[in-house]
């Protein structure tokens, strides 16, 4: 799925848009035991509560494609024969009414999920009448295709601390007791994927809130497929490959130039309003290094290390590799954050045999919020 398709489904998570009539799920304690199960009709809930519940589910479709949202593909053999795909299809085709399938799904999730504390497994089924549009964006009157899917959200349940509260209706202060509160989803998925505005039974959209953790055991059990490296690990690995292979050639100018060119790829992608997320390959990364003046031998060494760490033929998103809003320079004792558009203000220099990071400072220098004068 691309950003546009995700946004189209996200817009459905409002009481007046969705066809979700109930939420099914279970409450799991920190011992991995199901404490209770529920099937709650949205229509019988107060409007504010139903809106809050849909807002929690909607979070499972939030974040960046390739970072928080990962497209997982099933092989043809899996779709035709595998137990994991048959279970997902049973949940979807029964609109979550197949009790045996739901119980088996709970069992697999609990067995595979390593999560501290209590949590909820929430399941919601929706049927979307996908409208058709002409080239001029005029809505067509043809019978719409129906996209049937279900969403799974796994939400930690956390105990609040007692606090002093003010009760306006009674005009008094008194303690608010500790209570259990449902947090935003830690992980979840939508099955099937919504590709080209239609169901793709060969794909599911997986969500992980934490970009350093992709819950590999959960994915192995529920989907039996491989996930790419978590986004944060991709960033650390790319940085490590650069520093190890470029060695003495890994100067401030080179790293600045790599940052600028990756930022340029991201900005061009946004300007062109491309639906698919931007990616770079080994070849495109090598071209960037050559344009920065890195030698052919170092560039070749980088390419070999890239394949070794990420896998031959792997494409990665530049959005996972850099922060376009800042350039960070660190020493063991000091961290400097710079607007990437003003990275020209920084340079490195050796003075009398001592290495320095120099920052041009003309006006507006503050220390602890106090303007200082530089003589």
C-alpha positions in Angstrom: 0.0 0.0 0.0 1.1 3.6 -0.6 0.4 6.7 1.4 -2.7 7.6 -0.6 -4.3 4.2 -0.2 -3.5 4.2 3.6 -5.1 7.7 3.9 -8.2 6.5 2.1 -8.8 3.7 4.6 -7.8 5.9 7.6 -10.6 8.3 6.7 -13.1 5.5 7.4 -12.5 5.4 11.1 -15.3 7.8 12.1 -18.7 6.8 13.3 -20.4 8.3 10.2 -17.9 6.7 7.7 -17.2 3.1 8.8 -19.3 0.0 8.6 -17.7 -1.4 11.8 -20.6 -2.4 13.9 -18.7 -4.0 16.8 -15.3 -4.5 18.3 -14.3 -8.0 19.3 -11.3 -8.8 21.5 -9.7 -10.1 24.7 -7.9 -8.8 27.7 -4.5 -10.5 28.4 -2.7 -10.3 31.7 1.1 -10.1 32.2 1.2 -13.9 32.6 -0.2 -14.4 29.0 -3.6 -15.5 30.3 -6.9 -14.4 28.8 -8.7 -12.6 31.7 -11.9 -11.8 29.7 -13.3 -11.7 26.2 -15.7 -9.2 24.7 -17.8 -8.4 21.6 -19.0 -4.8 22.1 -21.4 -3.2 19.6 -20.3 0.4 18.7 -24.0 1.4 18.2 -24.7 0.9 21.9 -21.7 2.9 23.1 -21.9 6.7 23.8 -20.8 8.7 20.8 -17.7 10.0 22.5 -16.5 6.5 23.6 -17.1 5.1 20.1 -15.1 7.9 18.6 -12.3 7.3 21.0 -12.2 3.6 20.3 -12.2 4.2 16.5 -9.4 6.7 17.0 -7.3 4.1 18.8 -7.9 1.6 16.0 -7.0 4.3 13.4 -3.5 4.6 15.1 -2.7 1.2 13.6 -2.7 2.9 10.2 -0.4 5.8 11.3 3.2 6.6 10.7 5.5 6.4 7.6 5.4 3.7 4.9 8.6 1.7 5.3 9.2 2.9 8.8 6.1 2.2 10.9 4.0 0.7 8.2 5.4 -2.3 6.4 3.9 -4.1 3.4 4.2 -7.8 4.0 3.9 -10.1 1.0 2.7 -13.7 1.0 4.1 -16.3 -1.5 1.7 -18.1 -3.9 2.3 -21.3 -1.9 1.2 -19.6 1.3 -2.0 -18.2 -0.2 -2.9 -21.6 -1.6 -1.8 -24.0 1.2 -0.6 -22.4 4.4 -2.4 -22.5 7.7 -1.5 -18.9 8.6 -3.2 -17.5 5.4 -6.2 -19.8 5.8 -6.7 -18.5 9.4 -6.5 -14.8 8.2 -9.0 -15.6 5.4 -11.4 -17.3 7.9 -11.4 -14.3 10.1 -12.0 -12.0 7.2 -14.6 -14.1 5.4 -16.6 -14.7 8.5 -16.5 -11.0 9.5 -14.9 -12.2 12.8 -17.8 -14.5 13.5 -15.9 -17.7 13.3 -15.3 -18.4 17.0 -12.8 -21.2 16.4 -10.7 -19.0 14.1 -10.8 -16.1 16.6 -9.7 -18.4 19.5 -6.9 -19.8 17.4 -5.8 -16.3 16.4 -5.7 -15.3 20.1 -3.6 -18.3 20.9 -1.1 -17.6 18.3 -0.8 -13.9 19.2 -0.3 -14.6 22.9 2.1 -17.5 22.3 4.4 -15.3 20.1 4.1 -11.8 21.7 6.8 -10.7 24.1 5.1 -7.7 25.8 5.5 -6.5 29.4 2.3 -5.9 31.3 -1.4 -6.3 30.4 -2.7 -5.7 26.9 -5.8 -5.9 24.7 -6.2 -7.7 21.4 -8.8 -5.7 19.4 -10.4 -6.9 16.2 -12.6 -4.9 13.9 -14.2 -5.9 10.6 -15.2 -3.3 8.0 -16.8 -3.4 4.5 -16.0 -0.4 2.3 -18.0 0.4 -0.7 -15.1 1.7 -2.8 -16.4 4.5 -5.1 -15.3 4.9 -8.7 -14.2 8.1 -10.3 -13.8 9.3 -13.8 -10.6 11.0 -15.0 -12.1 14.4 -14.1 -12.6 13.1 -10.5 -16.4 13.0 -11.1 -17.9 10.2 -9.0 -19.4 7.5 -11.1 -22.8 5.9 -10.4 -21.7 2.4 -11.1 -22.2 -0.2 -8.3 -19.0 0.2 -6.2 -16.7 -2.7 -5.4 -16.8 -3.9 -1.8 -13.5 -4.1 0.0 -13.9 -6.4 3.0 -11.0 -6.4 5.6 -10.3 -6.6 9.3 -8.0 -4.7 11.5 -6.0 -6.0 14.5 -4.7 -3.6 17.1 -2.7 -4.7 20.2 -2.8 -2.1 22.9 -1.0 -2.0 26.2 -3.2 -1.5 29.2 -1.5 0.7 31.8 -2.3 1.5 35.4 -2.6 5.3 36.1 -1.2 6.8 39.3 -3.5 8.3 41.9 -3.8 12.1 41.5 -5.7 15.1 42.9 -8.7 16.0 40.8 -11.2 18.8 40.7 -14.9 17.7 40.3 -16.6 20.8 38.8 -20.2 19.5 39.3 -19.5 19.1 43.0 -17.1 22.1 43.3 -14.5 20.1 45.3 -11.1 18.6 45.2 -10.5 15.0 45.9 -8.4 12.1 44.9 -8.8 10.3 41.5 -8.3 6.6 42.1 -5.8 4.7 40.1 -7.3 2.9 37.1 -6.5 0.9 34.0 -6.2 2.9 30.7 -6.0 1.6 27.2 -2.9 3.0 25.4 -2.3 3.5 21.7 -1.5 0.3 19.7 2.0 -1.1 20.0 1.6 -3.1 16.9 -1.1 -4.4 14.6 -2.1 -5.1 11.0 -4.8 -4.8 8.3 -5.7 -7.8 6.2 -5.9 -7.9 3.2 -4.0 -4.9 1.9 -5.8 -2.2 -0.1 -3.7 -2.1 -3.3 -4.9 -0.2 -6.4 -8.1 0.5 -4.4 -8.9 -3.2 -4.2 -8.3 -6.2 -2.0 -4.8 -7.9 -2.4 -5.0 -11.3 -0.7 -1.2 -11.7 -1.3 -0.4 -8.8 1.1 -1.1 -7.3 4.5 -0.1 -4.0 6.0 1.8 -4.4 9.3 2.2 -1.6 11.9 4.8 -1.2 14.6 4.8 1.9 16.8 8.5 1.5 17.9 10.8 1.8 14.9 13.6 0.0 16.8 11.4 -3.1 17.4 9.4 -5.0 14.8 8.2 -7.9 17.0 9.8 -10.6 14.9 8.4 -13.5 16.8 4.8 -12.2 16.3 5.4 -11.8 12.5 7.0 -15.3 12.3 4.0 -16.9 14.0 1.1 -14.9 12.4 2.5 -14.4 8.9 5.5 -16.8 8.6 7.4 -14.3 6.6 10.5 -12.1 6.8 10.5 -8.4 7.8 13.1 -5.8 6.8 15.3 -4.4 9.5 13.6 -2.0 11.8 14.0 1.6 10.6 16.2 2.6 13.5 18.5 -0.4 12.9 18.7 0.5 9.2 19.9 3.9 10.2 22.5 2.6 12.6 23.7 0.0 10.1 24.0 2.5 7.2 26.0 4.8 9.5 28.3 1.9 10.5 28.8 0.8 6.9 29.8 4.4 5.9 32.3 4.9 8.7 33.9 1.5 8.5 34.4 1.3 4.7 35.2 5.0 4.0 37.7 5.1 6.9 39.9 8.2 6.5 37.7 9.4 3.5 34.7 9.7 5.9 35.1 13.5 6.4 32.6 16.1 7.5 32.2 17.3 3.9 31.4 13.7 2.7 28.8 13.1 5.4 27.2 16.5 4.8 27.0 15.8 1.1 25.5 12.4 1.6 22.9 14.0 3.9 22.1 16.7 1.4 21.7 14.3 -1.5 19.4 11.9 0.5 17.4 14.9 1.6 17.2 15.9 -2.1 15.7 12.5 -3.0 13.1 12.9 -0.3 12.2 16.5 -1.3 12.0 15.6 -5.0 9.7 12.7 -4.1 7.4 15.0 -2.2 7.4 17.7 -4.9 6.5 15.1 -7.6 3.7 13.7 -5.3 4.8 10.2 -6.1 2.6 7.6 -4.4 5.3 4.9 -3.8 7.9 5.7 -1.1 11.4 6.8 -2.2 14.1 4.1 -2.0 17.8 3.8 -2.7 19.8 0.8 -3.8 23.4 -0.2 -3.6 24.0 1.3 -7.0 22.4 4.6 -6.2 24.2 4.8 -2.9 27.5 4.2 -4.7 26.7 7.0 -7.2 26.1 9.4 -4.2 29.5 8.5 -2.8 31.3 8.9 -6.1 29.7 12.4 -6.5 31.1 13.2 -3.1 34.7 12.5 -4.3 35.0 9.1 -2.6 37.6 6.9 -4.3 36.5 3.9 -6.5 38.2 1.4 -4.1 36.4 2.8 -1.1 33.1 3.0 -3.0 33.4 -0.7 -4.0 34.2 -1.6 -0.5 31.1 0.2 0.7 29.0 -1.7 -1.9 30.2 -5.1 -0.8 29.5 -4.2 2.9 26.1 -2.8 1.9 25.1 -6.2 0.4 26.6 -8.0 3.3 24.6 -6.1 5.9 21.3 -5.4 4.0 21.2 -8.2 1.5 22.0 -8.2 -2.2 19.3 -6.3 -4.2 17.8 -4.7 -1.0 16.4 -1.2 -1.4 16.0 1.0 1.6 14.1 4.2 2.3 16.3 7.4 2.7 13.6 8.5 5.2 14.9 5.8 7.5 18.6 6.9 7.2 18.5 10.6 8.0 16.6 13.3 9.8 15.9 15.9 7.1 15.3 18.6 9.8 18.7 18.5 11.4 22.3 17.6 11.1 23.8 16.3 14.3 27.5 16.6 15.2 28.6 14.7 18.4 31.7 14.3 20.5 31.9 12.3 23.7 31.0 15.5 25.6 29.2 17.8 23.2 26.2 17.5 20.8 25.6 20.1 18.1 22.3 20.2 16.1 22.3 22.2 12.9 19.8 23.2 10.4 20.9 21.1 7.3 20.4 24.2 5.1 23.1 26.0 7.1 25.6 23.2 7.4 28.1 25.6 5.8 28.4 27.2 9.2 30.4 24.1 10.4 33.9 23.1 9.5 36.7 20.9 10.9 40.2 22.1 11.2 43.5 21.1 12.8 45.2 23.9 14.6 48.7 23.4 16.1 48.1 19.6 15.9 44.7 19.8 17.8 41.5 18.8 16.0 38.6 21.3 16.2 35.0 21.7 15.1 34.5 25.3 14.2 31.1 27.0 14.1 30.8 30.5 12.6 28.8 32.7 15.0 28.0 36.2 13.8 25.0 37.3 15.9 22.4 36.0 18.3 24.6 33.7 20.3 23.0 32.6 23.6 24.2 30.6 26.6 21.4 29.3 28.9 19.1 31.8 27.2 21.5 34.8 27.8 22.8 36.7 24.8 26.6 36.8 24.9 29.2 38.9 23.2 32.2 37.3 21.5 35.2 39.6 21.6 
